[in-house]
Amino acid sequence: MTFSLIGRCPNTAAFGAAIATSSLGVGNRCIRLSHGRGAFLSQHRTDPRLGDVGIAALESGADAEEAVAKAVAGASDIAWRQLAALDAEGHSAAYHGALIYSIHGHFVAPNVIALGNILCTDRVVLAMRDAFDAAANQPLAERLLIGLEGGRDAGGEIAKPVRSSALRVTGEDGIDEWDLRVDNAEEAVSALRDLKIAYGEKAELLRAVALRPNEVPVSRNLFRASVNQIEALGLENRFPTARLTRNWTLTD
């Protein structure tokens, strides 16, 4: 019940994925990424452990076909699974289990593979790949989301509504550039687009908070509210914030 794609940016070594399904909480189950090393998807009656095996193989230097083969070889009930890998050279591979009873498949191009199962039509995965390719001038996260929207617009999966979706893109320093998840929505692809727009306004600030916390000033309103609450509860000895105001740079 899933349509998805994984992609690579050759300029930044980033890998990313976009995915949507009618079941809940897809973001934590199907996607595995490693910056500069590869991406792996495990879906259709998903066993997240297969994703762990696949991404570990890519991190050890395996190519896409080897990573998929390793996940397949070590798994029971593999006939129910659908897998895809994208390696550090931008090559891809997929596996479709024999017990997948629905319209399913995959399409590839350099640095991308799109796949899906329980689809409305066999055009869905092709539409995702083509939409991704047509957005070649966009950053990887936007290309992936455009690809996902292309799959939705081509019919998506046969079960409706699409409840959950996710968008992830790796970043340097071990911190993802994007990690957005819609776990339960009336139309999860549109909700993911809204979330990306909202998060994009804060993305640089949140990255700075992680990497350069001393450079990020503290909200004056939050600071004053905290000081007032400390005073109201008589906790000044435990939290001497008011006496140490010089330690923080405040901003409106």
C-alpha positions in Angstrom: 0.0 0.0 0.0 3.0 2.3 -0.6 4.5 4.5 -3.2 7.9 5.9 -2.7 11.3 6.9 -4.2 14.9 7.3 -3.0 17.3 9.7 -4.6 20.9 10.9 -4.5 22.4 14.3 -5.1 25.8 13.8 -6.7 26.9 17.4 -5.8 26.4 17.1 -2.0 26.6 13.3 -1.5 23.1 13.5 0.2 20.6 10.7 0.0 16.9 11.1 0.5 13.5 9.4 0.3 9.9 10.4 0.0 7.1 7.9 0.8 3.3 7.7 1.3 0.8 5.0 2.3 -2.7 4.5 3.6 -1.4 2.9 6.8 -0.1 4.9 9.7 3.4 6.0 10.8 5.3 5.1 7.6 8.3 7.3 8.3 9.9 5.2 11.0 9.4 1.9 9.3 10.5 2.0 5.7 13.4 4.5 5.1 17.0 3.9 5.9 19.6 6.5 4.7 23.4 7.0 5.1 25.0 10.2 3.9 27.4 9.5 1.1 26.8 5.8 1.3 23.3 5.0 0.1 19.6 4.6 0.7 17.4 1.6 1.3 13.6 1.1 1.3 11.8 -1.9 2.8 8.0 -1.9 2.2 4.9 -4.2 1.6 4.2 -5.9 4.9 7.2 -4.1 6.1 9.9 -5.6 8.2 12.1 -2.7 9.2 15.0 -5.0 10.0 15.5 -5.6 6.3 16.1 -1.9 5.9 18.8 -2.2 8.7 20.5 -5.0 6.9 20.4 -3.2 3.6 21.8 0.1 4.8 24.5 -1.7 6.7 25.6 -3.4 3.6 25.7 -0.1 1.7 27.7 1.5 4.5 30.2 -1.4 4.2 30.8 -0.7 0.5 28.3 -3.0 -1.1 26.6 -1.9 -4.3 22.8 -1.7 -4.7 22.4 -5.2 -6.1 24.6 -6.7 -3.4 22.7 -4.8 -0.6 19.3 -6.1 -1.9 20.7 -9.6 -2.3 22.0 -9.6 1.3 18.6 -8.5 2.7 16.8 -11.1 0.6 19.2 -13.9 1.5 18.9 -13.4 5.3 15.1 -13.0 5.5 12.2 -15.3 6.2 8.9 -14.5 4.6 10.8 -12.6 1.9 8.1 -13.3 -0.7 5.9 -10.7 1.0 8.5 -7.9 0.8 9.4 -5.2 -1.6 12.9 -3.7 -1.4 15.0 -1.0 -3.1 18.5 0.2 -2.8 20.5 3.1 -4.2 24.3 3.1 -3.8 27.1 5.6 -3.6 27.5 5.5 -7.4 23.9 6.3 -8.0 23.1 2.8 -9.2 19.9 1.1 -8.0 18.3 -2.4 -7.5 14.9 -3.7 -6.4 13.2 -6.9 -5.2 9.5 -7.7 -5.5 8.3 -10.7 -3.6 6.2 -13.4 -5.3 3.4 -13.0 -2.8 2.8 -9.3 -3.7 -0.7 -9.7 -5.2 -1.3 -6.2 -6.5 -0.1 -3.8 -9.2 3.5 -3.1 -8.3 6.8 -2.3 -9.8 9.7 0.1 -10.1 11.4 2.5 -12.5 15.0 3.8 -12.3 17.1 6.6 -13.7 20.6 7.7 -12.6 20.5 8.6 -8.9 16.8 7.6 -8.4 14.6 4.6 -8.1 10.8 4.8 -7.6 8.7 1.9 -6.6 5.3 1.0 -5.2 2.7 -1.7 -4.4 -1.1 -2.0 -4.2 -1.2 0.8 -6.8 -4.1 2.2 -8.8 -2.3 1.8 -12.1 1.1 0.7 -13.4 1.8 4.4 -14.3 2.3 5.5 -10.7 6.0 4.6 -10.4 6.9 5.9 -13.8 5.2 9.2 -13.0 7.3 9.5 -9.8 10.5 8.9 -11.6 9.7 11.3 -14.4 8.6 14.0 -12.0 11.9 13.6 -10.1 13.9 13.8 -13.3 12.0 16.8 -14.6 12.9 18.8 -11.4 16.6 18.4 -11.9 17.3 22.1 -11.1 15.7 21.8 -7.6 17.3 20.7 -4.3 17.0 17.0 -3.5 14.2 17.3 -1.0 12.1 19.3 -3.4 12.8 16.8 -6.2 11.7 13.9 -4.0 8.5 15.6 -2.9 7.7 16.6 -6.5 8.2 13.0 -7.4 5.9 11.8 -4.6 3.2 14.3 -5.7 3.6 13.0 -9.2 2.8 9.5 -8.0 -0.2 10.7 -6.1 -1.5 12.6 -9.1 -1.1 9.5 -11.3 -3.4 7.6 -8.9 -1.3 6.6 -6.0 -2.3 3.5 -4.2 -5.6 1.8 -4.5 -6.5 2.2 -0.8 -7.7 5.7 0.1 -7.1 8.0 1.8 -3.3 8.2 2.0 -2.8 8.6 5.7 0.9 8.9 6.3 4.0 10.2 4.5 7.6 11.1 5.1 10.4 13.1 3.6 14.1 12.6 4.7 17.3 13.9 3.2 20.7 13.4 4.8 23.1 16.1 5.7 26.7 16.5 6.7 27.8 16.4 10.3 25.4 13.5 10.9 22.3 15.7 11.0 19.5 15.2 8.4 18.7 18.3 6.4 15.1 17.2 6.3 13.2 14.6 8.5 9.5 15.3 8.2 6.7 12.9 9.0 3.0 13.0 8.7 1.7 10.0 10.7 -2.1 10.4 10.3 -3.8 12.9 8.0 -6.7 13.0 5.7 -4.4 13.5 2.7 -0.9 12.9 3.8 1.0 14.1 0.6 -0.6 17.5 0.7 0.0 17.6 4.5 3.7 16.8 3.8 3.9 19.7 1.4 2.5 22.0 4.0 4.9 20.7 6.6 7.9 21.2 4.3 6.9 24.8 3.7 6.5 25.5 7.4 9.7 23.7 8.4 11.6 25.4 5.6 11.2 28.7 7.4 12.9 27.4 10.5 15.3 24.9 9.0 18.5 27.0 9.1 17.7 28.2 12.7 17.2 24.6 13.9 20.4 23.5 12.2 22.3 26.4 13.9 20.8 25.4 17.3 22.4 21.9 16.8 25.8 23.0 15.4 26.4 26.5 16.7 24.2 27.0 19.8 26.3 29.9 21.1 25.5 31.9 18.1 21.7 31.6 18.5 20.1 34.2 20.8 17.4 33.3 23.3 13.8 34.5 22.8 13.3 37.4 25.1 9.7 36.4 25.7 10.6 32.8 26.7 13.4 34.0 28.8 11.3 36.5 30.8 8.5 34.0 31.1 11.0 31.5 32.6 12.4 34.0 35.0 8.9 35.0 36.1 7.9 31.3 36.6 11.0 30.6 38.6 10.3 33.6 40.9 6.6 32.7 41.3 7.6 29.2 42.5 10.4 30.4 44.7 13.0 28.4 42.8 15.7 31.1 42.5 18.3 29.2 44.4 18.0 26.2 42.1 17.6 28.2 38.9 19.6 31.5 39.3 18.7 32.7 35.8 17.8 36.2 36.9 21.2 36.7 38.5 23.1 35.4 35.5 21.3 37.3 32.7 24.6 38.2 31.2 25.1 34.6 30.1 22.4 34.8 27.5 22.0 37.0 24.4 18.3 37.9 24.1 16.3 38.7 21.0 12.8 39.8 20.1 
